[in-house]
Amino acid sequence: MDLSKILTIAGKNGLFKVVSQGKNTVIVESFLDNKRFPAFAHEKMSSLEEISVFTTGEDISLKEVFRAFHEKLQGGPAIDHKSDNNALKKFFSGMVPEFDQERVYVSDIKKMVNWYNTLLPLGLIDFTDKTEESGVTDTYQEGEQQADQAPEPDK
């Protein structure tokens, strides 16, 4: 899962995919309505890859939060981000029990839940191991090694 090309822009609703980059702009496409527009350098943009969550120990990346959601919800959607504040806090504490309740606000939880629910149906939340999907097996690798170790033919 690559979150580096997915942006949030201050003052604009939703998430945006980076389409192209110019000298002082980034061309982005909204996940909500698929409209493209330029985002300028003076706008506050954050890649989801850069976002982390305060915990009682070391901060954890948003990717790890999404991984916790995905594992505990068995790949299903999260609670609605418009739910009651207490329900959102209870849900999030079940997903990330070590989050710092004083520094992580309900508005932050709403954003993370909304982002997860936005990216999930688009297939952008994917934690499957790529080596399993590629069909490369240890048997093939062993056969390759054996071929390398084969004796040279007689002359």
Summary of the structure (lengths in Angstrom):
residues: 155
radius of gyration: 21.4
end to end distance: 52.8
largest distance: 81.4
contacts: 359
relative contact order: 0.13
helix: 35%
strand: 19%
